[in-house]
């Protein structure tokens, strides 16, 4: 995770949810120099997540064993539905636990990540106005945090209202069904921890992507004579592609929206500029590896939870549409389907944006190689090009899967397959229930 002045709001909020048990060490002038674990914060983080996890399972057990269980009426009518519901809850619990443990055990990676980001900022400050970058990153972080909190709060409020509405319908004498709904409140609290993890990861990925972007703008600003439209092969953008169809790319349009914040340093030699930016790119590429190591297990749990939630929510929505057809319950399932798609994209899109900005550097350097006539620069540009070809890093979840837009198609296929399997199991359960004994 990135910890800096521009990301301190997200950092302190994530600490409240037990995901960042660190204290920041500053110099007398307020500059961040180190990060340390805090015993109190570690105990708080572990106690919070395991306490909520235990209360969540206690609430489920209380609901299932009560005389009139709430979720049994709508979501656990069959054995298949019971298994899906228990897995639905378990993946949230496991993702929150993994997120908390990744924060506790990832201090070494966090230190190295922030050291590299600080060094990159120091070099970029020769070409970029620091205040402009810092303000924009801070605003984006606060906006993302506010949007996520608004969406999840609204979804949880509607979900609680729906279940209280169902509890009032099935309530009998001497039976307080509202207590069953109250038992699920710890589970709803876990959702805040889960969504905060999404924000924390997204900001770390976008922070690297923003620095790649500023590096690309710096290249253009230092060498505006190479910013004209060029014929560039797709293979220079996507190294994994076998296609060679040329397309028109306007480098000026790629970076013009942020170029106004840059300060040209013509006192520096062109060779020195190329060498500095090559160092930044290599360091930022390894930052992608550090983020993947920091959040690796938690990312795997989160991606697994997204898959299972998308399958489970789609399944219950289909069952409701062809079954009892409760309009309110169907709409709340559709809302949760949107929430799970949103948090899935909140994990995928920051990685995709960062990869695009990283690969765009290849496009720019490729253009420089073709057009540069300065013998002194050619050697530095060729070394930068070789470095770009060799260091093609991507975000991964424990090295098991690459996190980019290509994973969306894999998820769509998996969701369709599991939905067919669940529907077949449901039909088998329904048929067994109709069979006379």
Secondary structure, 3 states (H helix, E strand, C coil): CCCCHHHHHHHHHHHHCCCCCEEEEECCCCCEEEEEECHHHHHHHHHHHHHHHHHHHHHHHHHHHCCCCHHHHHCCCCHHHHHHHHHHHHHHHHHHHHHHHHHHHCHHHHHHHHHHHHHHHHHHCCCECHHHHHHHHHHHHHHHHHHHHHHHHHHHHHHHHHHHHHHHHHCCCCCCCHHHHHCCHHHHHHHHHHHHHHHHHHHHHHHHHHHHHHHHHHHHHHCHHHCCCEEEEHHHCCCCCCCCCEEEECHHHHHCCCHHHECCCCCCCHHHHHHHHHHHHHHHHHHHHHHHHHHHHHHHHHHHHHHHHHHHHHHHHHHHHHCCCCHHHHHHHHHHHHHHHHHHHHHHHHHHHHHHHHHHHHHHHHHHHHHCCCHHHHHHHHHHHHHHHHCCCCCECCCCCECCCHHHHHHHHHHHHHHHHHHHHHHHHHHHHHCCC
